[in-house]
Amino acid sequence: MLALSSFANSTPAGQKSLLAEQYRQMLEGVEVIEGYRMVRVMDVEKLWKAVNDSLRAGEELREKMKQEIAGLQASVTSLKKQVDEAQATAEELRTAVESFTVFGISWKKSSYRFISLLLTGLLLAIIVGLIITGRMNMRAAQDARKMYEDLYHEFDRYRHSAVERQIKLSRELQDYRNRQTELKSA
């Protein structure tokens, strides 16, 4: 774009005005013979030389512009390659930021968060279950202890009453023996 505008600015303005001036001068110096305009050979040669010089300068400028365009295209290609490399690097960095590697396996951070929350929830559920089971077991143990104490007290009363009965029976037996001995001795 720059090359074309510089080409447009350098060629036409200076040389076109020069060629137009020479053409006008050539027409002014023309002799008219029997209705025909006669142009001097020297003026035509001067105009021809100016036209050839203009064409040669235009050709040189065109070649120069081709080289400049080729250089700019090479720069554009180089810049495109740099942009592609930068985009690839940015993508690698984005991937590196969004994931991490554990035991050689790449994990996305969102997957890790989900799994962490799931495991945490599962562990909390297990803990709650253990607490509930522990409380139920404590109640069962308390009930069993109460039943044991009740049974122990009942057994203790029974043993106490059995001992009292045994003592009573042994007294009665002793009384009976004492009466028997009294009866035999009397």
MODELLER restraints for C-alpha pairs under 7 A, 6 or more apart:
rsr = mdl.restraints
at = mdl.atoms
rsr.add(forms.Gaussian(group=physical.xy_distance, feature=features.Distance(at['CA:3:A'], at['CA:65:A']), mean=5.84, stdev=0.5))
rsr.add(forms.Gaussian(group=physical.xy_distance, feature=features.Distance(at['CA:7:A'], at['CA:61:A']), mean=6.99, stdev=0.5))
rsr.add(forms.Gaussian(group=physical.xy_distance, feature=features.Distance(at['CA:11:A'], at['CA:58:A']), mean=6.66, stdev=0.5))
rsr.add(forms.Gaussian(group=physical.xy_distance, feature=features.Distance(at['CA:15:A'], at['CA:54:A']), mean=6.53, stdev=0.5))
rsr.add(forms.Gaussian(group=physical.xy_distance, feature=features.Distance(at['CA:19:A'], at['CA:50:A']), mean=6.87, stdev=0.5))
rsr.add(forms.Gaussian(group=physical.xy_distance, feature=features.Distance(at['CA:22:A'], at['CA:47:A']), mean=6.44, stdev=0.5))
rsr.add(forms.Gaussian(group=physical.xy_distance, feature=features.Distance(at['CA:26:A'], at['CA:43:A']), mean=5.94, stdev=0.5))
rsr.add(forms.Gaussian(group=physical.xy_distance, feature=features.Distance(at['CA:30:A'], at['CA:37:A']), mean=5.99, stdev=0.5))
rsr.add(forms.Gaussian(group=physical.xy_distance, feature=features.Distance(at['CA:30:A'], at['CA:38:A']), mean=5.50, stdev=0.5))
rsr.add(forms.Gaussian(group=physical.xy_distance, feature=features.Distance(at['CA:30:A'], at['CA:39:A']), mean=5.18, stdev=0.5))
rsr.add(forms.Gaussian(group=physical.xy_distance, feature=features.Distance(at['CA:31:A'], at['CA:37:A']), mean=5.63, stdev=0.5))
rsr.add(forms.Gaussian(group=physical.xy_distance, feature=features.Distance(at['CA:31:A'], at['CA:38:A']), mean=5.16, stdev=0.5))
rsr.add(forms.Gaussian(group=physical.xy_distance, feature=features.Distance(at['CA:31:A'], at['CA:39:A']), mean=6.96, stdev=0.5))
rsr.add(forms.Gaussian(group=physical.xy_distance, feature=features.Distance(at['CA:32:A'], at['CA:38:A']), mean=5.95, stdev=0.5))
rsr.add(forms.Gaussian(group=physical.xy_distance, feature=features.Distance(at['CA:98:A'], at['CA:108:A']), mean=5.84, stdev=0.5))
rsr.add(forms.Gaussian(group=physical.xy_distance, feature=features.Distance(at['CA:98:A'], at['CA:109:A']), mean=5.74, stdev=0.5))
rsr.add(forms.Gaussian(group=physical.xy_distance, feature=features.Distance(at['CA:99:A'], at['CA:106:A']), mean=6.58, stdev=0.5))
rsr.add(forms.Gaussian(group=physical.xy_distance, feature=features.Distance(at['CA:99:A'], at['CA:107:A']), mean=5.32, stdev=0.5))
rsr.add(forms.Gaussian(group=physical.xy_distance, feature=features.Distance(at['CA:99:A'], at['CA:108:A']), mean=4.08, stdev=0.5))
rsr.add(forms.Gaussian(group=physical.xy_distance, feature=features.Distance(at['CA:99:A'], at['CA:109:A']), mean=5.12, stdev=0.5))
rsr.add(forms.Gaussian(group=physical.xy_distance, feature=features.Distance(at['CA:100:A'], at['CA:106:A']), mean=5.62, stdev=0.5))
rsr.add(forms.Gaussian(group=physical.xy_distance, feature=features.Distance(at['CA:100:A'], at['CA:107:A']), mean=5.42, stdev=0.5))
rsr.add(forms.Gaussian(group=physical.xy_distance, feature=features.Distance(at['CA:100:A'], at['CA:108:A']), mean=6.51, stdev=0.5))
rsr.add(forms.Gaussian(group=physical.xy_distance, feature=features.Distance(at['CA:101:A'], at['CA:107:A']), mean=5.95, stdev=0.5))
